[in-house]
Amino acid sequence: MKYLKQSALVIASAIFMVSCFDQNKKDRAESSAKTETASKKHWPNGAQLVISVSMQFETGGQPEGAESPFSGTPLPKGQPDLPAESWYRYGANEGIYRMLDLWKKYDIKVTSHVVGTAAEKYPDIAKAIAAGGHEIAAHGIAWDNQWNKNYADELRFVKDGVDAVEKITGQKAVGYNCNWLRRSPNTLKVLQELGFLYHIDDLSRDEPFITKVSGKNFVVMPYTLRNNDIVNMEGKNWSPDQFLNQLKFEFDRLYEEGASKRRMMSISFHDRIGGTPAMVHAMEEFIKYTKEKQGVVFMRKDDIAKMVVTDPQTPVDNSEEKYNN
């Protein structure tokens, strides 16, 4: 009986030791997995969240009767809408310069989509944007539709805008934005023929991706309507504090997701809207808010596109294949 009790005790001790060994092994494996997940970087530069700001420079490029705070009661064709024109001039006189001061204060580089005729009318502003180290991206020669142009006309429309702005700033655009995002079926083929690297007229993801155009890689840098001043401030009559809360909520969620996947936050400002005192104040508060977190990087869109175009982690999405071949 004594022998049986001793044997049972030995067996129980062995079982306990094996159980402890297995648990320690499991704990080490879980710890290793957590460490690997925490240390894995989904951006080539190691960021947890990349933020990219678009600053549209359009003043002077708008057509007669363009949308404005007064467009609900348009004047007869040929009759100048003087207060509407002055609203646009605000972007050139105040808005762009106020935003440039903010970006300089926090050493942030943005992407500015410049309408060709706007740069021609206000060359000093276009030069100031380029001199600040910001990306000069293309936005057409004029504020006009592209979806209704044939291939040749659309190519000329895009090229004329690029050439006009390059002549003034010395920068040749590699990124493109259509009027109200509305591309034609030929737009990406036109852009590729002209040597562009990316476009932004897409809302389908929260990270950059690659699409095939005539069998070649072309980068898509998704745009935003959620964090867009013209959509929310002018379109929905939001107050600046509502816009700030939207940015914070979006940031919090994308930052959290950025621990396990590649995430990019896009923000859009227009010269005459985002450059108002209250909106610049809201944006400054948001910038301060982002600095409370590690791994947050503000980047120009061309720099992001160059970083991801050859990265094997960048997803490939050919949803528009029937248009791009």
Sequence and secondary structure as in RCSB ss.txt:
>XXXX:A:sequence
MKYLKQSALVIASAIFMVSCFDQNKKDRAESSAKTETASKKHWPNGAQLVISVSMQFETGGQPEGAESPFSGTPL
PKGQPDLPAESWYRYGANEGIYRMLDLWKKYDIKVTSHVVGTAAEKYPDIAKAIAAGGHEIAAHGIAWDNQWNKN
YADELRFVKDGVDAVEKITGQKAVGYNCNWLRRSPNTLKVLQELGFLYHIDDLSRDEPFITKVSGKNFVVMPYTL
RNNDIVNMEGKNWSPDQFLNQLKFEFDRLYEEGASKRRMMSISFHDRIGGTPAMVHAMEEFIKYTKEKQGVVFMR
KDDIAKMVVTDPQTPVDNSEEKYNN
>XXXX:A:secstr
 HHHHHHHHHHHHHHHHHHHHHHHHHHHHHHHHHHHHHH  SSTT  SEEEEEEEEB TT   TT   TTTTS  
 TTS  HHHHHHHHHIIIIIHHHHHHHHHHTT   EEEE HHHHHH HHHHHHHHHTT EEEE  SSS   TT  
HHHHHHHHHHHHHHHHHHHS    EE  GGG   TTHHHHHHHTT  EE    S SS EEEEETTEEEEE    S
TTBHIIIIISS   HHHHHHHHHHHHHHHHHHTTTS  EEEEEEETTTTTSHHHHHHHHHHHHHHTTSSSEEE  
HHHHHHHHTT TTS B  TTHHHH 
